[in-house]
């Protein structure tokens, strides 16, 4: 009967195994959190675009991101509507302004979006219905996902109790006419929706003849890429046309690869893997060192290096599993806490789960074999 040597090594000293698995679990949590934040960057980058109803986007060539879209002449939308296959081109306004908490008077940045109440451009039924309330320029809809620092009356999130409350945006008085649930992404901690006239009132530097984005709806069955090429040929060079897929890729690349936010979390994933490997190496190296005489004895008895490597690999795999399970559970708890407290949508995706499991096994396996190297290279007689 074969002795499960790897398992016996682990259960021989339960306290040491607990400490070892805790170290691996810590490394797992590090990797999960960094991947979670990196995924949140990508998710929030497209949060508002996913809620908008469009097939193509017309925008300024100077566009940076949704909070700094620049502007272009409104008549470009009329030109777009004259192109074959275009059903409608809806104006959409967005820009960052300053919201003053109605109770504490503290100021925070807020994303202001301006829509035509009769064609609000959103696919969310709640927003489409409540946009009809924007009958007066001072009326606004406020996002329930705004942080509590924006001043909801209950101290947590905006609700029906806040309808009618007066606040200040960009030094202009506004009245809350309703609320909705969307989220603003990484550019600001909150958002609000106003009418087009209300938007010009809150952002006095913007003219009625300028828009931030043109949301183009195509006739059903028209190929978006073909329609985009047609618009690019017909519209002047002061605008650019993108399909929905191109918008997604642009925003993702912008936030993940070009901004410091995406780069920080991308680097964080790499650092977390390095730290995890170092922790796993220290854990397994210590264990191999403590059992060095036993490994030397096995080597002197004729056991091959392959057998010894298999023992350490099995031990590393067991440690990986013992560390991964509590690490994944604690990471999910931290995801939920982070989402609830700071409104950053962090999710435990199947891809991240599989990736971290593979990294954990790989880190432990590589670390175990690196720790065993000195035993494999040493003369058994010198180890006693």
N, C-alpha and C positions, 0 to 999 in steps of 0.2 A: 504493500500500500504506500503510495507516494505521500509524503508529508507536505502540506501546504505551507511551505517555508515563508513565502511572502506574507501570508496572513498571520502566521505565528509571530513574525517580527513585529507586526503592527499591534497585536493584542498582548504581546509580552509586557509592554509598558503602556497601559491605557492612557495615563496622563500625558505622556510624550506624544502619543498618537492624537490625542485631543488638541494639544497645542499645535501640532503639525497641520491637522485638518483646518484649524482655525486660521492659521497663516495662509493656507490655500484659499479658504473662504474669503478672507480679506482681499486677496488678489482678484478673486472672481468678482467681488463687489466693485472694486476699482474699475475693472474692464467694463462691467455692465453699466455703471453710471456714466462713464465716458461715451460709450456707444449710445446710451439713452439720450444724452444731451446732444450728441451729433445727429441722431435721428430727429430730435425735436427741432433742431435748426432747419432741417429739410422740410419737416411737416409745417412749421409755422411760416416758412418762406412762401408756401402755396396756400395758406389758410384762406385768404380772402379771394384769391383767384379761383379757387375751387368752388366758392359760393357765387361767383359771377356767371351770368348766362351769356356765353359768346362762343363763336367758332374761330374768329380772327380778332386780332388786336391791332389797332392803329395807334401809334405813339410817336413821341419825339425821338429823333436819333440821339438826343442828349439824355435819354432816360437812364437813371441809375438803379432805382428800385421803387417799389410801390409808394414809399413815403417821400421820395424825391423823384417824381415822374417827369418833371418839367412840363411844358405845354406846347400846343400847336394850334393853328387856326381852326375854328369850328367848321368853316366851310369845306374842309377836307372830308368831313363826314357826308356832306351833301354830294360831293364828288364820288365818294365810295358807294353811296346808295344808287348812283347811276350806272354802276358796273353790273354786267350780267351775273346772275346767280346770287346777288346780295339782296337779302330780304329787308334788313334794317341795320342802321348804324346808330347806336345809342351813346350819347355823351356820358362820361363818368369823370368825376372830379375827386381828387384826393391830395391831401397835404397835411403835414404836421403843424399843429397849432398848440396853444397853451390853455390848459383847463385849470380854472381856479376852484378849489374845493369850496362849496358853498358854506361850509361850517368853519373850517380851520383857515381858509384863505390861502392855503398852500398851493403852489403851482406845479403841475406836471404836464409833460408832453402827451398829446392825444392825437390820434389819426382822425382827421375830419374827412368824411366822404360825402360828396354832393351828388344827388340823383334827381331825375325828374319823377315826381310822385306817381305819375300815371304809368311810367315805364322805369321802375326802380333798378333794373338790370340784375337783380339778385334772383337766384333760384330758390332761396329759402322762403317758404310760404309765409312765415311769420313776418319777415321783413317786407315782402311784397304787400301784405295786407296793411301793416302799420305805416308804410310809407304814405298812405293816403291821409294820415294825420298831419302831414307836413304842409298845412295850408297857409301858414303864416311864416315869414322869414325867420322869426326868432324861435320857432319850434324845432326841436331836435329829438332824435331817438338815441338812447344811450345803451351801450353794450353791458349786459349783465356780467360779462367776464372781465370788466374793468377791475383793477385792483382796488382793495378797500380804501386806499389812500385818496381815491377820487371823491369820496364822501357820500356813499349811500346812507340813507337815514338809519338803517338797521345795523350799520357798521360792517356788513359782510358783502352784500351785493345789491345792486339796484333792483327795485321791485315796484309794484303798483303804488306803494306808499310815497315813492319819489315823483310820481306824475304831478306836474304843476310846480315843482320846485324850480326856483330861479338859480342859475349859476352864471359863470362868466367864461367865455372862450375868446381868446385874442382881444381882450378888452371890450367885448361886445356881450351884452346880456342875452341869455338864452333861457328858454323854458323847456323842461323835459316833458315831452308829449307822450312818450312811451318807451319801451325797452325791448331788446332782442338779445339773442345769444349767438355770438360769432367768434370773437377773439381778434386781436390786432396783429399778432405775430411778434417779431423781434424788434421792429422799429419803434414801438411804443408800448405802454402798459395798458392802453385802452383805446376805444374807438367810439365815434358817434356818427350818425347819419343826418344830414340836413337836406333841404331842397336845393336846387341849383341857385336860386336867388339867395337862400340862406347861406350857401357856401361863399358866394361873392361878398356877402355882408361880413362873414367871419374872417375871410382872407381878402381884405380890400385891395390888395395889389393885383388880384386876378381880374381880368376883364371877362365880360359875358361872351366875347368872341374867341375865348381861349378854353380849351378842354385839356384834361390830363390824359385821358385814354378814350379811344373810340372802340366800343364793343360791337363787333360786327356779327350779325346773325345771317346765316346763309339759307337759301332755299333748300328744303330737304332733298338729299340726294346729290347735292353739289360737292365735289371733292375739295376739301379745304386747301390743299396744296395748289391745285389748279387756280382756285379763286384768289389765293394770295399772290400768285405770280401775275395774274391779271391786274390786281390792284397796284402792285409795285410798278407796273409799266404805266399805269394811268395817273397815279398820284405823284405830286412833286417830290423833290428830294428832301423837303423839310419834314417828312414823316417816314416811318418804316412800318412794315406790315409783318406780323408774325402769326403763325398758326398756334393753336392751343398747346400742341406738343412742344413747339419751339419756345413758347413762354415758360413752360414748366422747366425745360432744360436750362434756359437763361437764368431763371430765378435760383434754381438749385446750384448752378455753377457760381453765380454771384455770391450767395451766402456761404457756400461750403468752401470754395476755393479762393475767393477774392477778398472776403472780409476777414477781419481779425477774429471774429466770433467762430466761424467755421474752422479756421486754421488752428485756433486754440484747442478746440475739442478734437480735431483730427490728431493734433500732436498729443493730446491727452490720452487718446486710445493707444498710441505707440508707447508712451511713457508707462501707462498702466500695464501693458504687456511686458515691458522690460522689468518693471517692479515685480510683477507677478512671477516672472521667470527667476528673478533673484531670490524671492521669498521661497519659492519651491526648491531652488537649488540649496539654500541654506538648510531647509528642513530635511531634505533627503541626504544631503552631504553629512549632516550631523548623525543621521541614523546609520548611514553606511559606515562612518568612522567608528561608531560605537560597536558595530558588528564586524569590524575589520578582521579580528582573529577568526571568527566563524567562517567568513568568506575565504580567508587564507587556508583554513583547514579543508574546506571543500575543494579548493584549487589543488592542494597537495594530495587529496584523495583521488584526483583525476577528473573532477568535474570540469567541463569545458567552459571557456569564457562565455560561450553562447548561453549555457545554462544559468550562469551567474547573472548575465545580462537580463535573461528572461525573468529571474526572481525579482530583480530591481524594477523591471518594467511592470510586473504585476503589482508590486508594492506601490509604484508610482500611480498606476491606474486606480488602485483602491483608494489612495490618498486623494486623487483627483475627484473621484465620485463622492467621497466623504466630505470634501471641501466644497464641491460644486452645489450639492443639494441645498445646504443651509445658505450658501452664498446667493443662489438664485432666489430663494424664498425671501431673504432679507432685501435683496435688490428690488423685488416686486413691491415690498412694503415701502421702501424708499421712493420708488416711482410714484406710488399713490400719494404719499405725503407731499412730494415735490409738486405734483400736478394740482393738488388741493390748495397748497399754500401760495404758490407763485404763478399758477395758471399756465405752466409750461407742459404741453401734452407729451409726456414721456410714456411710451408703451413697451411692454415686453413682447417683441415680435418673435415669430418663429425663427426668422433668419438670425437675429441676434442671439437667441437661445442656443441654436445649433452652433453658431460661430464661437460663442464663449465656451461651450462644452468642448469643442475641438481644440481651442486654444489652451484650455485647462489641461486636457490630456496631453497635448503636445508639450506644454511648459513642464509638466511633471516628468514626462518621459525623457525629454532632453536633459533636464536637471538631474534626474536619477542616473542616467548614463554618464554624464559629466562627473558626478560625484563618485561613481564606481571606477572611473578610469585609473585612479591611483592604486586601487586594489588589483586591477587586472594587470598593471604594469609591474607591480612589486613582486619580489621573490618571497614566496611563502615563509622561508626560513628567517627572513629579516623582520617578519611581522610579529614574532613572538618574543 
